[in-house]
Amino acid sequence: MNRCYDFKDYESAVKNFRIDVPEMFNFGFDVVDWHAAGPARRALVWVDAAGKETREFSFRDIKERSNQAANVLRGLGIKKGDRVFIMLGRVPEWFFILVACHKLGAVIMPAPVILTSGDISYRLTKSRAAVVITNNANHAKVDEAVRNMNENAPSVLLLTDGESPGWKNFGDAAARASTDLSRDAVEATKQNDPFLIYFTSGTTKYPKMVLHACSYPLGHLRTAGLWHDLKPQDLIWVVSDTGWAKSAWGLYGQWTIGAALFIHNAEGRFNSKLTLDLLTKRGVTVFCGPPTVYRMLILEDLKQYDYSGLRHCTSAGEPLNPEVIKVWQEATGRTIHEGYGQTETTLLIGNYPFLRVKPGSMGMPAPDLVIDILDEDFHRVHAGETGFICVRTNSSRPTGIFEEYLENPEENSVVFQHGWYNTGDKAFKDEEGCYTFVGRGDDIIKASGYRIGPFEVESVIQEHPSVAENAVVASPDPVRGEIVKAFVVLAPGFEASDKLKEEIQEFVKVRTAPYKYPREIEFMTELPKTISGKIKRAVLRKMEMEKKQLAGGLGGAA
């Protein structure tokens, strides 16, 4: 199961990279227990919020702890196909319970800890979850959500670290349970059986249920083996809440290869200095952070840290501004390799170690996938033309591509057409086959006949020394139809003013086409983001639309 790769170029990767999936596959038994049967090897390095307490677990530890959790769940009648809602955060128990559910064939539904009770009620009702597992830190809002459900309430409520009326003490029960679990004692899982349900971020609609099959973990060999360039001896830190899909990007492929995971239980409070300290002093060799993390890290004095143990850096979630990549490279000597994928997929496109990184490009398609840029009618567009990123599916899904949006035939009929999956994201590719992200289809700005991708403007604005973060959206305009508007969060030491707005506007004008500069700038203390940290441009667009409509109603511009 130690699958790692050492391709010299893209051509050899296309020729030789394959993902073989057996008909019967169970991540818990075939990956975790397989590693546990071999020489002792660490699987997890966990650090508390303050960065002081450290706990290490081997694959053998994960096997035994997951067997205990699985035996408790079996005793409660949990079986293959049952849906399990898990809200635990970055604690070791999350990994034990995750693997336990996989061994039983139960379908996990990870939830971010920042969900509100209303969010939780929606997910529980929509999914008809049979089991809820949480801890004291999240119990109050989960309990409120369950009590507010009129019907289809979960039948099993489990607390990992305490007691509460109506809830069973899962932690105590697991500690007393047997560490043995025979594979023959549970129902076998096939590669296409249900495995995992994620709820999409829901930036413009209610979250959709994304169903992945049991083969999904092997699809992340693209993520971990090709893009993260992992070897069994690596220690990788993927910054992610356990409820985000990105957490899966930092777990399944990594453990399949045999690498260890570094987990910092930041408890929702990001600390740049502590992050850099842990990154450079705890033996981390590969780092993957979302753009928001990198944007915050470069505000620190990066050059005071020693990066000699860090060999590879990646980023995904949304495009990373070239200025951030430049600053990181100059200070650390490490290039950030961007990658692209979705909750619905594993890695689709990436800057792999064997590729020359083109500034602004997110790389080339995973070598075993057929990916192209198509128009709204699913016809190929020419090099340099913007279209939708689409994945060839034909009659079956490539490994790692989601099965369907559950109970949503209308959406499925939209995204799966003519043997393709349309991601809904827009990009273009150049003559060499390198892809550049443009934006979500509804993010494109149409100003005076020009089509403007927000990311290209954001990248220029980000270069201004006063800017910590920014987002660009379309704002209604009676003359031009739409204009470019920028929402800017200032870096420490800068104050909002009309003069600074003008400076930023002039800064952009001389660095890109004049029609792309932000005609309006609004300073904010923070930008609205999804639970996975992506900027909610749809919220900003709606704000602008309502503001302009109100102005029109008061006699202003229509």
BAVO-589815 format. One line per field, with one value per residue (C-alpha): residue number from 1; residue in three letters; y, x, z. Coordinates in pm, whole numbers, plus 50000, padded with zeros to 5 digits. Example, Ala and Ser with C-alpha at 12.3 -4.5 7.8 and 13.67 -1.06 7.14 Angstrom:
// residues 2
num = [1 / 2]
residuo = [ALA / SER]
y = [49550 / 49894]
x = [51230 / 51367]
z = [50780 / 50714]
END
This chain:
// residues 558
num = [1 / 2 / 3 / 4 / 5 / 6 / 7 / 8 / 9 / 10 / 11 / 12 / 13 / 14 / 15 / 16 / 17 / 18 / 19 / 20 / 21 / 22 / 23 / 24 / 25 / 26 / 27 / 28 / 29 / 30 / 31 / 32 / 33 / 34 / 35 / 36 / 37 / 38 / 39 / 40 / 41 / 42 / 43 / 44 / 45 / 46 / 47 / 48 / 49 / 50 / 51 / 52 / 53 / 54 / 55 / 56 / 57 / 58 / 59 / 60 / 61 / 62 / 63 / 64 / 65 / 66 / 67 / 68 / 69 / 70 / 71 / 72 / 73 / 74 / 75 / 76 / 77 / 78 / 79 / 80 / 81 / 82 / 83 / 84 / 85 / 86 / 87 / 88 / 89 / 90 / 91 / 92 / 93 / 94 / 95 / 96 / 97 / 98 / 99 / 100 / 101 / 102 / 103 / 104 / 105 / 106 / 107 / 108 / 109 / 110 / 111 / 112 / 113 / 114 / 115 / 116 / 117 / 118 / 119 / 120 / 121 / 122 / 123 / 124 / 125 / 126 / 127 / 128 / 129 / 130 / 131 / 132 / 133 / 134 / 135 / 136 / 137 / 138 / 139 / 140 / 141 / 142 / 143 / 144 / 145 / 146 / 147 / 148 / 149 / 150 / 151 / 152 / 153 / 154 / 155 / 156 / 157 / 158 / 159 / 160 / 161 / 162 / 163 / 164 / 165 / 166 / 167 / 168 / 169 / 170 / 171 / 172 / 173 / 174 / 175 / 176 / 177 / 178 / 179 / 180 / 181 / 182 / 183 / 184 / 185 / 186 / 187 / 188 / 189 / 190 / 191 / 192 / 193 / 194 / 195 / 196 / 197 / 198 / 199 / 200 / 201 / 202 / 203 / 204 / 205 / 206 / 207 / 208 / 209 / 210 / 211 / 212 / 213 / 214 / 215 / 216 / 217 / 218 / 219 / 220 / 221 / 222 / 223 / 224 / 225 / 226 / 227 / 228 / 229 / 230 / 231 / 232 / 233 / 234 / 235 / 236 / 237 / 238 / 239 / 240 / 241 / 242 / 243 / 244 / 245 / 246 / 247 / 248 / 249 / 250 / 251 / 252 / 253 / 254 / 255 / 256 / 257 / 258 / 259 / 260 / 261 / 262 / 263 / 264 / 265 / 266 / 267 / 268 / 269 / 270 / 271 / 272 / 273 / 274 / 275 / 276 / 277 / 278 / 279 / 280 / 281 / 282 / 283 / 284 / 285 / 286 / 287 / 288 / 289 / 290 / 291 / 292 / 293 / 294 / 295 / 296 / 297 / 298 / 299 / 300 / 301 / 302 / 303 / 304 / 305 / 306 / 307 / 308 / 309 / 310 / 311 / 312 / 313 / 314 / 315 / 316 / 317 / 318 / 319 / 320 / 321 / 322 / 323 / 324 / 325 / 326 / 327 / 328 / 329 / 330 / 331 / 332 / 333 / 334 / 335 / 336 / 337 / 338 / 339 / 340 / 341 / 342 / 343 / 344 / 345 / 346 / 347 / 348 / 349 / 350 / 351 / 352 / 353 / 354 / 355 / 356 / 357 / 358 / 359 / 360 / 361 / 362 / 363 / 364 / 365 / 366 / 367 / 368 / 369 / 370 / 371 / 372 / 373 / 374 / 375 / 376 / 377 / 378 / 379 / 380 / 381 / 382 / 383 / 384 / 385 / 386 / 387 / 388 / 389 / 390 / 391 / 392 / 393 / 394 / 395 / 396 / 397 / 398 / 399 / 400 / 401 / 402 / 403 / 404 / 405 / 406 / 407 / 408 / 409 / 410 / 411 / 412 / 413 / 414 / 415 / 416 / 417 / 418 / 419 / 420 / 421 / 422 / 423 / 424 / 425 / 426 / 427 / 428 / 429 / 430 / 431 / 432 / 433 / 434 / 435 / 436 / 437 / 438 / 439 / 440 / 441 / 442 / 443 / 444 / 445 / 446 / 447 / 448 / 449 / 450 / 451 / 452 / 453 / 454 / 455 / 456 / 457 / 458 / 459 / 460 / 461 / 462 / 463 / 464 / 465 / 466 / 467 / 468 / 469 / 470 / 471 / 472 / 473 / 474 / 475 / 476 / 477 / 478 / 479 / 480 / 481 / 482 / 483 / 484 / 485 / 486 / 487 / 488 / 489 / 490 / 491 / 492 / 493 / 494 / 495 / 496 / 497 / 498 / 499 / 500 / 501 / 502 / 503 / 504 / 505 / 506 / 507 / 508 / 509 / 510 / 511 / 512 / 513 / 514 / 515 / 516 / 517 / 518 / 519 / 520 / 521 / 522 / 523 / 524 / 525 / 526 / 527 / 528 / 529 / 530 / 531 / 532 / 533 / 534 / 535 / 536 / 537 / 538 / 539 / 540 / 541 / 542 / 543 / 544 / 545 / 546 / 547 / 548 / 549 / 550 / 551 / 552 / 553 / 554 / 555 / 556 / 557 / 558]
residuo = [MET / ASN / ARG / CYS / TYR / ASP / PHE / LYS / ASP / TYR / GLU / SER / ALA / VAL / LYS / ASN / PHE / ARG / ILE / ASP / VAL / PRO / GLU / MET / PHE / ASN / PHE / GLY / PHE / ASP / VAL / VAL / ASP / TRP / HIS / ALA / ALA / GLY / PRO / ALA / ARG / ARG / ALA / LEU / VAL / TRP / VAL / ASP / ALA / ALA / GLY / LYS / GLU / THR / ARG / GLU / PHE / SER / PHE / ARG / ASP / ILE / LYS / GLU / ARG / SER / ASN / GLN / ALA / ALA / ASN / VAL / LEU / ARG / GLY / LEU / GLY / ILE / LYS / LYS / GLY / ASP / ARG / VAL / PHE / ILE / MET / LEU / GLY / ARG / VAL / PRO / GLU / TRP / PHE / PHE / ILE / LEU / VAL / ALA / CYS / HIS / LYS / LEU / GLY / ALA / VAL / ILE / MET / PRO / ALA / PRO / VAL / ILE / LEU / THR / SER / GLY / ASP / ILE / SER / TYR / ARG / LEU / THR / LYS / SER / ARG / ALA / ALA / VAL / VAL / ILE / THR / ASN / ASN / ALA / ASN / HIS / ALA / LYS / VAL / ASP / GLU / ALA / VAL / ARG / ASN / MET / ASN / GLU / ASN / ALA / PRO / SER / VAL / LEU / LEU / LEU / THR / ASP / GLY / GLU / SER / PRO / GLY / TRP / LYS / ASN / PHE / GLY / ASP / ALA / ALA / ALA / ARG / ALA / SER / THR / ASP / LEU / SER / ARG / ASP / ALA / VAL / GLU / ALA / THR / LYS / GLN / ASN / ASP / PRO / PHE / LEU / ILE / TYR / PHE / THR / SER / GLY / THR / THR / LYS / TYR / PRO / LYS / MET / VAL / LEU / HIS / ALA / CYS / SER / TYR / PRO / LEU / GLY / HIS / LEU / ARG / THR / ALA / GLY / LEU / TRP / HIS / ASP / LEU / LYS / PRO / GLN / ASP / LEU / ILE / TRP / VAL / VAL / SER / ASP / THR / GLY / TRP / ALA / LYS / SER / ALA / TRP / GLY / LEU / TYR / GLY / GLN / TRP / THR / ILE / GLY / ALA / ALA / LEU / PHE / ILE / HIS / ASN / ALA / GLU / GLY / ARG / PHE / ASN / SER / LYS / LEU / THR / LEU / ASP / LEU / LEU / THR / LYS / ARG / GLY / VAL / THR / VAL / PHE / CYS / GLY / PRO / PRO / THR / VAL / TYR / ARG / MET / LEU / ILE / LEU / GLU / ASP / LEU / LYS / GLN / TYR / ASP / TYR / SER / GLY / LEU / ARG / HIS / CYS / THR / SER / ALA / GLY / GLU / PRO / LEU / ASN / PRO / GLU / VAL / ILE / LYS / VAL / TRP / GLN / GLU / ALA / THR / GLY / ARG / THR / ILE / HIS / GLU / GLY / TYR / GLY / GLN / THR / GLU / THR / THR / LEU / LEU / ILE / GLY / ASN / TYR / PRO / PHE / LEU / ARG / VAL / LYS / PRO / GLY / SER / MET / GLY / MET / PRO / ALA / PRO / ASP / LEU / VAL / ILE / ASP / ILE / LEU / ASP / GLU / ASP / PHE / HIS / ARG / VAL / HIS / ALA / GLY / GLU / THR / GLY / PHE / ILE / CYS / VAL / ARG / THR / ASN / SER / SER / ARG / PRO / THR / GLY / ILE / PHE / GLU / GLU / TYR / LEU / GLU / ASN / PRO / GLU / GLU / ASN / SER / VAL / VAL / PHE / GLN / HIS / GLY / TRP / TYR / ASN / THR / GLY / ASP / LYS / ALA / PHE / LYS / ASP / GLU / GLU / GLY / CYS / TYR / THR / PHE / VAL / GLY / ARG / GLY / ASP / ASP / ILE / ILE / LYS / ALA / SER / GLY / TYR / ARG / ILE / GLY / PRO / PHE / GLU / VAL / GLU / SER / VAL / ILE / GLN / GLU / HIS / PRO / SER / VAL / ALA / GLU / ASN / ALA / VAL / VAL / ALA / SER / PRO / ASP / PRO / VAL / ARG / GLY / GLU / ILE / VAL / LYS / ALA / PHE / VAL / VAL / LEU / ALA / PRO / GLY / PHE / GLU / ALA / SER / ASP / LYS / LEU / LYS / GLU / GLU / ILE / GLN / GLU / PHE / VAL / LYS / VAL / ARG / THR / ALA / PRO / TYR / LYS / TYR / PRO / ARG / GLU / ILE / GLU / PHE / MET / THR / GLU / LEU / PRO / LYS / THR / ILE / SER / GLY / LYS / ILE / LYS / ARG / ALA / VAL / LEU / ARG / LYS / MET / GLU / MET / GLU / LYS / LYS / GLN / LEU / ALA / GLY / GLY / LEU / GLY / GLY / ALA / ALA]
y = [50000 / 50230 / 50406 / 50698 / 50837 / 50986 / 51102 / 51311 / 51493 / 51523 / 51289 / 51002 / 51066 / 51048 / 50724 / 50551 / 50695 / 50477 / 50422 / 50059 / 49997 / 49644 / 49542 / 49502 / 49789 / 49920 / 50207 / 50102 / 49745 / 49780 / 50091 / 50155 / 49790 / 49703 / 49958 / 49847 / 49492 / 49609 / 49771 / 50034 / 50366 / 50687 / 50794 / 51106 / 51382 / 51591 / 51925 / 52118 / 52477 / 52632 / 52422 / 52262 / 51923 / 51664 / 51317 / 51067 / 50770 / 50484 / 50304 / 50023 / 50274 / 50395 / 50034 / 49949 / 50274 / 50250 / 49888 / 49994 / 50268 / 50030 / 49770 / 50028 / 50138 / 49774 / 49720 / 50012 / 49854 / 50075 / 49898 / 49943 / 50229 / 50412 / 50784 / 50926 / 51301 / 51385 / 51724 / 51699 / 51943 / 51866 / 51610 / 51259 / 51095 / 51226 / 51003 / 50692 / 50733 / 50812 / 50489 / 50295 / 50410 / 50316 / 49966 / 49923 / 50069 / 50350 / 50671 / 50961 / 51322 / 51544 / 51885 / 52201 / 52309 / 52664 / 52553 / 52707 / 52500 / 52599 / 52471 / 52147 / 52100 / 52148 / 51883 / 51632 / 51672 / 51669 / 51364 / 51167 / 51087 / 50785 / 50880 / 51204 / 51213 / 51526 / 51646 / 51885 / 52176 / 52149 / 51969 / 52263 / 52369 / 52010 / 51919 / 52226 / 52125 / 51772 / 51894 / 52130 / 51851 / 51760 / 51429 / 51201 / 51285 / 51071 / 50760 / 50747 / 51046 / 51004 / 51228 / 51149 / 51322 / 51353 / 51293 / 51458 / 51361 / 51161 / 51120 / 50812 / 50843 / 50717 / 50783 / 50564 / 50287 / 50286 / 50273 / 49949 / 49790 / 49522 / 49630 / 49333 / 49346 / 49076 / 49181 / 48887 / 49033 / 49324 / 49350 / 49385 / 49710 / 49735 / 50010 / 50180 / 50158 / 50489 / 50613 / 50983 / 51274 / 51631 / 51937 / 52199 / 52545 / 52694 / 53043 / 53107 / 52824 / 52588 / 52330 / 52025 / 51669 / 51538 / 51159 / 50985 / 50609 / 50376 / 50413 / 50787 / 50758 / 50604 / 50901 / 51108 / 50936 / 51222 / 51468 / 51310 / 51120 / 51360 / 51706 / 51675 / 51457 / 51245 / 50960 / 50726 / 50909 / 51249 / 51447 / 51659 / 51946 / 52027 / 52323 / 52238 / 52198 / 51835 / 51925 / 52067 / 51859 / 51980 / 51765 / 51460 / 51604 / 51579 / 51231 / 50955 / 50972 / 51052 / 50745 / 50529 / 50621 / 50571 / 50930 / 51081 / 51369 / 51676 / 51820 / 52145 / 52183 / 52558 / 52565 / 52826 / 53085 / 53123 / 53248 / 53330 / 53332 / 53001 / 52846 / 52944 / 52820 / 52480 / 52460 / 52507 / 52328 / 52014 / 51821 / 51909 / 51831 / 51914 / 52200 / 52271 / 52579 / 52768 / 53111 / 53288 / 53123 / 53219 / 53577 / 53600 / 53432 / 53674 / 53963 / 53821 / 53848 / 53525 / 53547 / 53485 / 53118 / 52815 / 52632 / 52375 / 52083 / 52200 / 52066 / 52121 / 52372 / 52363 / 52564 / 52502 / 52620 / 52929 / 53094 / 53236 / 53583 / 53591 / 53855 / 53615 / 53341 / 53583 / 53699 / 53340 / 53226 / 53511 / 53453 / 53074 / 52959 / 52738 / 52764 / 52732 / 52471 / 52552 / 52287 / 52285 / 52060 / 52067 / 51911 / 51693 / 51571 / 51495 / 51699 / 51779 / 52020 / 52093 / 52230 / 51906 / 51892 / 51766 / 52072 / 52415 / 52646 / 52925 / 53233 / 53264 / 52913 / 52635 / 52375 / 52084 / 51814 / 51506 / 51269 / 50996 / 51230 / 51387 / 51753 / 52032 / 52382 / 52376 / 52635 / 52623 / 52380 / 52144 / 52232 / 52277 / 52633 / 52746 / 52797 / 53129 / 53140 / 53125 / 52841 / 52590 / 52334 / 51998 / 51640 / 51351 / 51094 / 50893 / 50608 / 50577 / 50812 / 50831 / 50731 / 51021 / 51203 / 51218 / 50989 / 51243 / 51522 / 51320 / 51381 / 51652 / 51518 / 51867 / 51967 / 51633 / 51680 / 52021 / 51925 / 51580 / 51611 / 51459 / 51244 / 51538 / 51680 / 52060 / 52198 / 52538 / 52703 / 52909 / 52904 / 52908 / 52702 / 52817 / 52650 / 52441 / 52305 / 52505 / 52615 / 52957 / 53007 / 53290 / 53247 / 53088 / 53130 / 53384 / 53580 / 53717 / 54097 / 54241 / 54605 / 54814 / 54499 / 54364 / 54036 / 54065 / 53782 / 53905 / 53710 / 53892 / 54227 / 54095 / 53973 / 54320 / 54488 / 54236 / 54364 / 54702 / 54718 / 54844 / 54542 / 54238 / 54084 / 54190 / 54073 / 54208 / 54188 / 54344 / 54652 / 54770 / 55085 / 55274 / 55350 / 55056 / 54786 / 54678 / 54822 / 54665 / 54719 / 54612 / 54535 / 54576 / 54467 / 54679 / 54548 / 54658 / 55014 / 55153 / 55365 / 55395 / 55724 / 55865 / 55928 / 55560 / 55460 / 55678 / 55534 / 55179 / 55272 / 55431 / 55132 / 54897 / 55119 / 55102 / 54728 / 54594 / 54700 / 55035 / 54903 / 54654 / 54897 / 54920 / 55227 / 55187 / 55072 / 54998 / 54924 / 54646 / 54495 / 54144 / 53973 / 53735 / 53378 / 53028 / 52778 / 52651 / 52996 / 53091 / 53449 / 53485 / 53708 / 53631 / 53803 / 54108 / 54117 / 54104 / 54388 / 54598 / 54519 / 54613 / 54928 / 55048 / 54962 / 55163 / 55454 / 55438 / 55443 / 55757 / 55936 / 55828 / 55630 / 55361]
x = [50000 / 50306 / 50226 / 50453 / 50577 / 50890 / 50805 / 51061 / 50813 / 50445 / 50469 / 50598 / 50325 / 50055 / 50205 / 50252 / 50020 / 49717 / 49480 / 49380 / 49076 / 48982 / 48619 / 48602 / 48770 / 48758 / 48986 / 48994 / 49101 / 49292 / 49492 / 49506 / 49519 / 49756 / 50008 / 49947 / 50050 / 50393 / 50684 / 50582 / 50522 / 50370 / 50041 / 49944 / 50124 / 49874 / 49951 / 49719 / 49601 / 49895 / 50144 / 50278 / 50113 / 50202 / 50054 / 50174 / 49983 / 50110 / 49903 / 49875 / 49727 / 49479 / 49381 / 49315 / 49135 / 48918 / 48834 / 48718 / 48499 / 48362 / 48273 / 48075 / 47889 / 47817 / 47674 / 47437 / 47316 / 47509 / 47571 / 47668 / 47481 / 47381 / 47457 / 47673 / 47696 / 48032 / 48123 / 48443 / 48706 / 49078 / 49097 / 49249 / 48910 / 48791 / 49039 / 48957 / 48583 / 48628 / 48818 / 48571 / 48280 / 48469 / 48531 / 48158 / 48060 / 47869 / 47845 / 48017 / 47905 / 48182 / 48066 / 48269 / 48261 / 48156 / 47813 / 47518 / 47235 / 47026 / 47294 / 47310 / 46932 / 46930 / 47199 / 47045 / 46701 / 46820 / 47044 / 46824 / 47128 / 47094 / 47382 / 47525 / 47872 / 48012 / 48200 / 48141 / 48287 / 48007 / 47738 / 47509 / 47431 / 47412 / 47173 / 46962 / 46951 / 46837 / 46570 / 46432 / 46379 / 46011 / 46072 / 46347 / 46561 / 46875 / 46823 / 47176 / 47340 / 47702 / 47935 / 48304 / 48401 / 48116 / 47760 / 47434 / 47065 / 46972 / 47335 / 47555 / 47914 / 48098 / 48444 / 48401 / 48237 / 48518 / 48784 / 48628 / 48566 / 48777 / 49065 / 48999 / 48768 / 48758 / 48687 / 48450 / 48243 / 48118 / 47949 / 48197 / 48215 / 48241 / 48428 / 48103 / 47919 / 47834 / 48128 / 48105 / 47864 / 47990 / 47770 / 47896 / 47982 / 47656 / 47779 / 47473 / 47228 / 47149 / 47429 / 47399 / 47478 / 47782 / 47808 / 48143 / 48194 / 48427 / 48689 / 48719 / 49029 / 49232 / 49145 / 49351 / 49665 / 49658 / 49648 / 49905 / 50127 / 50150 / 50078 / 50200 / 50488 / 50463 / 50688 / 50620 / 50874 / 50705 / 50515 / 50251 / 50050 / 49729 / 49558 / 49189 / 48896 / 48789 / 48450 / 48590 / 48644 / 49003 / 49051 / 48996 / 49261 / 49499 / 49409 / 49312 / 49588 / 49846 / 49768 / 49739 / 50100 / 50198 / 50292 / 50211 / 49972 / 50054 / 49743 / 49735 / 49416 / 49399 / 49037 / 48938 / 49194 / 49461 / 49794 / 50049 / 50351 / 50260 / 50188 / 50530 / 50693 / 50526 / 50591 / 50965 / 51032 / 50816 / 50961 / 50696 / 50830 / 50526 / 50282 / 49945 / 49749 / 49456 / 49531 / 49394 / 49662 / 49945 / 49814 / 49828 / 50167 / 50343 / 50246 / 50497 / 50875 / 50925 / 51303 / 51351 / 51249 / 51450 / 51283 / 51556 / 51328 / 51041 / 51079 / 50742 / 50453 / 50110 / 49788 / 49428 / 49076 / 49083 / 49351 / 49654 / 49767 / 50108 / 50234 / 50185 / 50371 / 50655 / 50691 / 50682 / 50942 / 51179 / 51160 / 51149 / 51314 / 51011 / 50769 / 50400 / 50254 / 49889 / 49627 / 49265 / 48977 / 48641 / 48437 / 48304 / 48649 / 49003 / 49283 / 49194 / 49469 / 49800 / 50149 / 50337 / 50703 / 50796 / 50637 / 50788 / 50558 / 50413 / 50322 / 49944 / 49879 / 49728 / 49912 / 49803 / 49535 / 49593 / 49764 / 49499 / 49205 / 49069 / 49000 / 48922 / 48778 / 48427 / 48160 / 47806 / 47708 / 47995 / 48199 / 48577 / 48706 / 49037 / 49354 / 49338 / 48956 / 48767 / 48525 / 48419 / 48656 / 48506 / 48606 / 48541 / 48313 / 48162 / 47952 / 48133 / 48292 / 48671 / 48798 / 48756 / 48483 / 48161 / 47872 / 47590 / 47418 / 47186 / 46815 / 46889 / 46822 / 46786 / 47138 / 47279 / 47123 / 47290 / 47644 / 47658 / 47600 / 47739 / 47987 / 48132 / 48114 / 48099 / 48265 / 48101 / 48443 / 48587 / 48943 / 49149 / 49444 / 49742 / 49915 / 50126 / 49820 / 49863 / 49536 / 49465 / 49167 / 48926 / 48640 / 48305 / 48071 / 47862 / 48168 / 48257 / 48223 / 48082 / 48184 / 48130 / 48143 / 48456 / 48456 / 48673 / 48773 / 48781 / 49093 / 49313 / 49217 / 49246 / 49597 / 49712 / 49541 / 49704 / 50046 / 49979 / 50159 / 49848 / 49635 / 49600 / 49309 / 49066 / 48772 / 48647 / 48287 / 48056 / 47865 / 47561 / 47624 / 47370 / 47624 / 47861 / 47619 / 47865 / 48183 / 48465 / 48434 / 48697 / 48641 / 48971 / 49095 / 49396 / 49724 / 49832 / 49962 / 49738 / 49426 / 49134 / 49110 / 49002 / 49369 / 49452 / 49163 / 49309 / 49655 / 49525 / 49329 / 49635 / 49844 / 49610 / 49578 / 49949 / 49974 / 49684 / 49445 / 49285 / 48929 / 49001 / 49082 / 48834 / 48621 / 48492 / 48677 / 48524 / 48735 / 48621 / 48748 / 48692 / 48552 / 48254 / 48372 / 48228 / 48291 / 48585 / 48745 / 48655 / 48550 / 48176 / 48168 / 47798 / 47730 / 47928 / 47749 / 47413 / 47519 / 47610 / 47288 / 47074 / 47276 / 47241 / 46871 / 46819 / 47014 / 46797 / 46482 / 46605 / 46662 / 47017 / 47162 / 46928]
z = [50000 / 50012 / 49687 / 49605 / 49277 / 49129 / 48778 / 48590 / 48368 / 48282 / 47985 / 48196 / 48454 / 48185 / 48059 / 48392 / 48659 / 48724 / 49014 / 49054 / 49271 / 49384 / 49361 / 49740 / 49923 / 50278 / 50377 / 50742 / 50683 / 50355 / 50447 / 50823 / 50933 / 50649 / 50774 / 51133 / 51042 / 50924 / 51107 / 51363 / 51192 / 51320 / 51167 / 51361 / 51550 / 51745 / 51916 / 52146 / 52092 / 52277 / 52083 / 52403 / 52455 / 52191 / 52140 / 51881 / 51744 / 51527 / 51267 / 51523 / 51770 / 51510 / 51435 / 51799 / 51887 / 51576 / 51657 / 52004 / 51857 / 51593 / 51854 / 52052 / 51739 / 51647 / 51992 / 51933 / 51610 / 51369 / 51042 / 50679 / 50512 / 50830 / 50818 / 51095 / 51162 / 51324 / 51473 / 51674 / 51554 / 51540 / 51820 / 51801 / 51862 / 51528 / 51345 / 51552 / 51496 / 51127 / 51065 / 51282 / 51065 / 50750 / 50884 / 50949 / 50612 / 50785 / 50580 / 50756 / 50735 / 50880 / 51003 / 51066 / 51429 / 51339 / 51220 / 51402 / 51549 / 51246 / 51010 / 51204 / 51200 / 50824 / 50774 / 51012 / 50861 / 50502 / 50547 / 50788 / 50998 / 51229 / 51459 / 51596 / 51752 / 51914 / 52223 / 52512 / 52315 / 52057 / 52253 / 52337 / 51980 / 51851 / 52134 / 52054 / 51687 / 51771 / 52015 / 51750 / 51498 / 51465 / 51295 / 51169 / 51472 / 51505 / 51719 / 51865 / 52036 / 52147 / 52349 / 52334 / 52658 / 52904 / 53018 / 52921 / 52941 / 52632 / 52527 / 52572 / 52696 / 52390 / 52530 / 52838 / 52637 / 52380 / 52651 / 52782 / 52440 / 52275 / 52052 / 51823 / 51523 / 51258 / 50905 / 50881 / 51165 / 50953 / 50616 / 50330 / 50135 / 49758 / 49578 / 49472 / 49804 / 49977 / 50186 / 50267 / 50236 / 50232 / 50227 / 49983 / 50110 / 49990 / 49890 / 49673 / 49760 / 50041 / 50074 / 49852 / 49964 / 49778 / 49781 / 49748 / 49708 / 49898 / 49623 / 49700 / 49924 / 49641 / 49420 / 49661 / 49540 / 49288 / 49576 / 49806 / 49566 / 49274 / 49410 / 49771 / 49649 / 49964 / 50071 / 50367 / 50585 / 50542 / 50805 / 50633 / 50778 / 50591 / 50760 / 50768 / 51000 / 51019 / 50872 / 50550 / 50238 / 50245 / 50553 / 50332 / 50099 / 50395 / 50519 / 50278 / 50018 / 50285 / 50495 / 50184 / 50108 / 50472 / 50557 / 50897 / 50961 / 51171 / 51340 / 51537 / 51736 / 51686 / 51813 / 51557 / 51664 / 51397 / 51527 / 51256 / 51484 / 51648 / 51309 / 51178 / 51496 / 51471 / 51098 / 51137 / 51467 / 51471 / 51179 / 50921 / 50573 / 50357 / 50419 / 50259 / 50358 / 50209 / 50057 / 50365 / 50580 / 50345 / 50324 / 50702 / 50734 / 50500 / 50729 / 50979 / 50969 / 50775 / 50761 / 51132 / 51091 / 50972 / 50683 / 50623 / 50715 / 50497 / 50144 / 49973 / 49997 / 49836 / 49842 / 49735 / 49806 / 49588 / 49372 / 49549 / 49451 / 49275 / 49518 / 49810 / 49624 / 49553 / 49913 / 50044 / 49789 / 49868 / 50244 / 50266 / 49945 / 49881 / 49589 / 49662 / 49426 / 49365 / 49306 / 49204 / 49295 / 49468 / 49744 / 49463 / 49355 / 49450 / 49292 / 48930 / 48824 / 48990 / 48980 / 49042 / 49148 / 48801 / 48633 / 48583 / 48779 / 48568 / 48775 / 48791 / 48658 / 48866 / 48658 / 48441 / 48471 / 48682 / 48438 / 48456 / 48395 / 48076 / 48152 / 47908 / 47879 / 47732 / 47661 / 47801 / 47523 / 47615 / 47305 / 47333 / 47316 / 47171 / 47372 / 47557 / 47556 / 47883 / 47944 / 48207 / 48359 / 48269 / 48355 / 48119 / 48287 / 47999 / 48140 / 48475 / 48724 / 48741 / 49084 / 49327 / 49133 / 49333 / 49250 / 49261 / 49446 / 49666 / 49611 / 49358 / 49007 / 48863 / 48965 / 48850 / 48506 / 48481 / 48578 / 48414 / 48041 / 47722 / 47912 / 48106 / 48458 / 48451 / 48764 / 48722 / 48753 / 48469 / 48342 / 48026 / 47913 / 47712 / 47418 / 47656 / 47836 / 48157 / 48319 / 48473 / 48701 / 48615 / 48862 / 48925 / 48632 / 48823 / 48942 / 48598 / 48569 / 48246 / 48224 / 47908 / 47697 / 47865 / 48058 / 48369 / 48602 / 48963 / 49053 / 48803 / 48956 / 49312 / 49239 / 49139 / 49435 / 49666 / 49561 / 49721 / 50057 / 50239 / 50146 / 50369 / 50179 / 49910 / 49704 / 49373 / 49250 / 48995 / 49106 / 48903 / 48697 / 48482 / 48208 / 48195 / 48310 / 48576 / 48722 / 48919 / 49291 / 49545 / 49911 / 50094 / 50436 / 50530 / 50665 / 51015 / 51025 / 50747 / 50787 / 50548 / 50357 / 50021 / 49945 / 49998 / 49769 / 49494 / 49551 / 49512 / 49199 / 49036 / 49145 / 48957 / 48649 / 48570 / 48628 / 48424 / 48149 / 48244 / 48215 / 48495 / 48774 / 49066 / 49011 / 49365 / 49678 / 50016 / 50322 / 50554 / 50878 / 50741 / 50433 / 50444 / 50401 / 50379 / 50657 / 50451 / 50435 / 50077 / 50014 / 49962 / 49656 / 49619 / 49953 / 49844 / 49508 / 49684 / 49915 / 49615 / 49431 / 49729 / 49795 / 49435 / 49428 / 49744 / 49597 / 49287 / 49498 / 49673 / 49347 / 49287 / 49000 / 48869]
END
